[in-house]
């Protein structure tokens, strides 16, 4: 099971990579949205690693985020990132600056909340 530090490293690297993809075509924006979702996932998994918890399926992690009083406040942001990612991968959607800005705000909410939880 990956450690908290390993999840944080992956989350940070994914975020940096996504920021490098945000210019250019709708395809680049779509992949930036996808990578932002996986960055958020690793932030949440870093929190879970603090308690030696790990979820191997997205559905299990989603349920945990909803039920966990410490994480439930970010569920809507996390779900929105997941939806952007899914649509970018499987639907012919041309994403642009508007959606990217929404995703960046969702990601910031997840990152800030989990970072605060980890500092306690």
C-alpha positions in Angstrom: 0.0 0.0 0.0 1.5 3.4 -0.9 2.4 5.7 1.9 1.0 9.2 2.6 4.2 10.7 1.2 4.0 8.7 -2.0 0.4 9.8 -2.6 1.3 13.4 -1.9 4.2 13.1 -4.4 1.9 11.7 -7.0 -0.8 14.3 -6.3 1.7 17.2 -6.7 3.3 15.8 -9.8 -0.1 15.2 -11.5 -1.1 18.8 -10.6 2.1 20.2 -12.1 1.7 18.0 -15.3 -1.9 19.2 -15.7 -0.9 22.8 -15.4 1.5 22.2 -18.3 -1.3 20.8 -20.5 -3.8 23.7 -20.0 -2.8 25.6 -23.1 -3.8 24.7 -26.6 -6.4 22.4 -27.9 -9.6 21.1 -26.3 -7.9 17.6 -26.2 -5.1 19.1 -24.0 -7.7 20.7 -21.7 -9.5 17.3 -21.5 -6.4 15.5 -20.4 -5.6 18.3 -18.0 -9.1 17.7 -16.4 -8.4 14.0 -16.2 -5.0 14.5 -14.6 -6.5 17.0 -12.1 -9.0 14.4 -11.1 -6.2 11.9 -10.4 -4.3 14.5 -8.5 -7.3 15.0 -6.3 -7.7 11.2 -5.9 -4.1 11.0 -4.6 -4.7 13.8 -2.1 -7.7 11.9 -0.7 -5.6 8.7 -0.7 -2.9 10.5 1.2 -5.4 11.3 3.9 -6.6 7.7 3.9 -3.1 6.4 4.2 -2.9 8.3 7.5 -5.3 5.6 8.8 -3.9 2.7 6.8 -7.0 2.7 4.5 -6.9 2.1 0.8 -9.6 1.7 -1.8 -8.9 -0.2 -5.0 -12.1 0.9 -6.7 -13.4 4.4 -7.5 -16.9 3.4 -6.3 -15.5 2.4 -2.9 -13.5 5.6 -2.6 -16.5 7.7 -3.6 -18.6 6.1 -0.9 -15.9 6.7 1.7 -15.6 10.3 0.8 -19.4 10.7 1.1 -19.6 9.0 4.5 -16.5 10.3 6.1 -17.3 13.4 8.0 -13.8 14.8 7.5 -14.0 14.3 3.7 -17.7 14.8 2.9 -17.3 18.5 2.6 -15.2 18.0 -0.6 -17.4 15.3 -2.1 -19.1 17.6 -4.6 -15.8 19.0 -5.8 -14.3 15.5 -6.1 -17.4 14.2 -7.9 -17.2 17.2 -10.4 -13.6 16.4 -11.1 -14.5 12.7 -11.6 -17.2 13.7 -14.0 -15.0 16.0 -16.0 -12.4 13.2 -16.3 -14.9 10.6 -17.3 -16.5 12.9 -20.0 -13.1 13.9 -21.3 -12.1 10.3 -21.7 -15.3 8.8 -23.1 -17.4 11.6 -24.6 -16.7 13.8 -27.6 -16.7 17.0 -25.5 -14.6 20.0 -26.5 -13.5 21.4 -23.2 -12.2 24.9 -22.9 -11.1 27.6 -20.4 -14.5 27.7 -18.6 -14.4 24.1 -17.7 -10.7 24.2 -16.9 -11.3 27.1 -14.4 -14.1 25.1 -12.8 -11.9 22.1 -12.4 -9.0 24.1 -11.0 -11.4 25.6 -8.4 -12.6 22.1 -7.5 -9.1 20.8 -7.3 -8.0 23.7 -5.1 -10.8 22.9 -2.7 -9.8 19.3 -2.4 -6.1 20.1 -2.1 -6.6 22.8 0.5 -9.0 20.7 2.6 -6.9 17.6 2.6 -3.7 19.5 3.3 -5.4 21.1 6.3 -6.5 17.7 7.5 -3.0 16.3 7.2 -1.5 19.2 9.1 -3.6 18.3 12.2 
